[in-house]
C-alpha cells in the first residue's frame, strides 16, 4: 500500500487531485485509516488513475469519465478513443502552426511598412502559354483557405497527367478568379505548362492568354510566407500609377521538397487608369 503522497508520485499527479477524485467518488483510496484518516492506495489502482487522466485529456468532464469507467471500458476501446483524440490534436496543431506562419508573415509586412523593396519589381509582358489544369473552389483568397485546396489539386493533376502519359513542359502556373457562386469564394486553377492538344477530359488543356502589362516580382520561400512579397508588388503598382486588372498568376520556377527553398514569380496584370 502507498500513502497518498507516494501514490501521487507514482501516478505523476498531485495530492490535491487525488483528494478531489476521492471526494467525487472517481478514485477512492483502497484503505482509509479510521484513526488518522490517512488515505492508502494500492498499485493496482494506477490502472484506474491512468484511465481517468487519459479520458480527462480527451476533453471529457469528470462526470463523463466516471460514467465511462463504470461501464468498464476495455483497453482496446480506450486505445481507440485516445488515437482519435491524438488525431484531433494533430489537426489542431497543424492548423495552429499554419496560423502562426500567417501571423509572422503579417508581422513582417507591418514591420516593413514605409520601406517596401519595390525595386525588385519588373514590368513586362507575359506571353500566352498552354497549360493542363484542374480547378476547385476555395472559401476565400486567404492563405488558410487556398493552401488546403491547391496542394491536393496539384497532386491529383500530376497523377492524371502521368496516367495519360502527358509530361509537364514547363513550370506550374496557379491562377485565380472570383467563383461564379460569389460570396467571396475563389476558383483555383492548378495548372502546369504542357505540349499537348487542346482537350477537356480528365484534365483541361487550354491556352492562357498573354498579359500585355504585368508587374512581376520573385518570391523566395514557402507560399505560406508570400504576403510581404505580394504587398511589395501592390505598393509598386500604386506608386507607379497602375491599377490591378485581376489576381496575380503564380509561376512555380523552383519547387524542391523543402518548401522554404521554393522560387515563385508573381505576375500581376495591370492597366493605366
Number of C-alpha atoms within 10 A of each C-alpha: 13 16 16 20 17 14 22 19 12 12 17 11 14 14 15 12 11 22 16 14 17 14 11 13 12 20 19 18 20 14 15 14 9 8 6 7 9 12 21 18 21 14 12 10 15 16 10 13 19 13 17 21 15 18 22 15 13 18 11 15 12 16 12 13 20 18 13 16 15 10 9 10 13 10 10 9 11 15 13 12 15 16 13 13 17 14 12 13 13 12 12 12 12 12 13 12 12 16 15 12 14 19 13 15 18 16 13 15 20 11 12 14 13 9 10 18 16 17 10 15 19 15 17 14 15 16 10 12 16 20 24 29 26 20 20 14 20 23 16 16 18 11 17 16 15 19 16 11 17 20 11 11 20 20 11 15 21 20 12 15 18 12 10 11 9 14 14 18 13 16 18 23 23 20 19 19 15 18 17 11 10 10 10 13 17 22 22 23 21 26 28 26 21 22 15 15 11 13 11 11 7 14 18 16 22 19 13 13 11 13 15 13 18 24 23 25 22 21 23 18 17 15 17 18 20 20 19 21 25 19 17 21 27 18 17 21 24 11 10 9 11 17 15 17 13 14 16 22 19 24 21 19 17 16 16 10 8 9 14 14 13 17 19 24 19 26 27 24 25 21 15 11 7
